[in-house]
Amino acid sequence: MDRNHLERCVDGSAAAENAPTYVSMEAEIPEVLYRGMKEFIGDHPHWDQYRLMSSALAHFLFQNGCSDRAVTERYLDDLFSRSQA
């Protein structure tokens, strides 16, 4: 898959500026990660698979140099709300 594949998959229509935008995706993950995710969600009922994957992706992007403000905000929100987890 080339780098621009994701950009071609996103609809170019303009959404409301303050409304969150969501993109559905499907991914294959190793079974050991799936079991870990399932166990974590079972132990933390206020988390779900969507929040977990979004948080993990924001963490990865931030740690690898992404400077997008929304990614940074998501990463920091999750970082400082862990005491609630």
WOQUI-V401046 format. One record per residue. N is the residue number from 1. RES is the residue in one letter. PHI is phi in whole degrees, -180 to 180 (none if undefined). OMEGA is omega in degrees with one decimal (999 if undefined). Layout:
n->N res->RES phi->PHI omega->OMEGA
n->N res->RES phi->PHI omega->OMEGA
//
This chain:
n->1 res->M phi->none omega->179.0
n->2 res->D phi->-83 omega->-174.5
n->3 res->R phi->-60 omega->-175.6
n->4 res->N phi->-88 omega->-178.3
n->5 res->H phi->-58 omega->-179.7
n->6 res->L phi->-62 omega->-179.9
n->7 res->E phi->-65 omega->178.3
n->8 res->R phi->-71 omega->-178.1
n->9 res->C phi->-80 omega->-178.3
n->10 res->V phi->-82 omega->178.2
n->11 res->D phi->-66 omega->-176.9
n->12 res->G phi->-83 omega->-178.5
n->13 res->S phi->-69 omega->-177.7
n->14 res->A phi->-80 omega->176.3
n->15 res->A phi->-100 omega->176.1
n->16 res->A phi->-58 omega->-170.9
n->17 res->E phi->-62 omega->-177.3
n->18 res->N phi->-93 omega->-178.7
n->19 res->A phi->-80 omega->177.6
n->20 res->P phi->-68 omega->179.4
n->21 res->T phi->-111 omega->-179.3
n->22 res->Y phi->-121 omega->176.0
n->23 res->V phi->-127 omega->178.3
n->24 res->S phi->-82 omega->177.6
n->25 res->M phi->-142 omega->178.7
n->26 res->E phi->-126 omega->-178.7
n->27 res->A phi->-145 omega->173.5
n->28 res->E phi->-94 omega->178.2
n->29 res->I phi->-127 omega->177.1
n->30 res->P phi->-61 omega->-177.4
n->31 res->E phi->-58 omega->-179.7
n->32 res->V phi->-62 omega->176.5
n->33 res->L phi->-70 omega->178.0
n->34 res->Y phi->-62 omega->179.6
n->35 res->R phi->-63 omega->177.7
n->36 res->G phi->-63 omega->178.6
n->37 res->M phi->-64 omega->-179.4
n->38 res->K phi->-63 omega->178.7
n->39 res->E phi->-66 omega->179.3
n->40 res->F phi->-61 omega->-179.2
n->41 res->I phi->-64 omega->176.8
n->42 res->G phi->-65 omega->-180.0
n->43 res->D phi->-83 omega->-177.3
n->44 res->H phi->-130 omega->-172.5
n->45 res->P phi->-63 omega->178.2
n->46 res->H phi->-82 omega->173.6
n->47 res->W phi->-99 omega->171.0
n->48 res->D phi->-134 omega->-175.9
n->49 res->Q phi->-62 omega->-178.3
n->50 res->Y phi->-72 omega->178.5
n->51 res->R phi->-65 omega->-179.8
n->52 res->L phi->-63 omega->-179.1
n->53 res->M phi->-67 omega->178.9
n->54 res->S phi->-64 omega->178.8
n->55 res->S phi->-64 omega->-179.6
n->56 res->A phi->-64 omega->179.7
n->57 res->L phi->-68 omega->177.6
n->58 res->A phi->-62 omega->178.7
n->59 res->H phi->-61 omega->-180.0
n->60 res->F phi->-61 omega->-177.7
n->61 res->L phi->-63 omega->180.0
n->62 res->F phi->-62 omega->-178.2
n->63 res->Q phi->-65 omega->-178.6
n->64 res->N phi->-107 omega->169.0
n->65 res->G phi->96 omega->177.5
n->66 res->C phi->-67 omega->-177.2
n->67 res->S phi->-109 omega->177.9
n->68 res->D phi->-65 omega->-175.5
n->69 res->R phi->-60 omega->-179.1
n->70 res->A phi->-64 omega->178.0
n->71 res->V phi->-66 omega->179.3
n->72 res->T phi->-62 omega->179.1
n->73 res->E phi->-62 omega->179.2
n->74 res->R phi->-63 omega->179.3
n->75 res->Y phi->-60 omega->-178.2
n->76 res->L phi->-69 omega->176.1
n->77 res->D phi->-59 omega->-178.9
n->78 res->D phi->-70 omega->-179.4
n->79 res->L phi->-64 omega->-176.1
n->80 res->F phi->-90 omega->176.5
n->81 res->S phi->-103 omega->-179.8
n->82 res->R phi->-64 omega->179.3
n->83 res->S phi->-64 omega->176.5
n->84 res->Q phi->-78 omega->-178.4
n->85 res->A phi->-74 omega->999
//
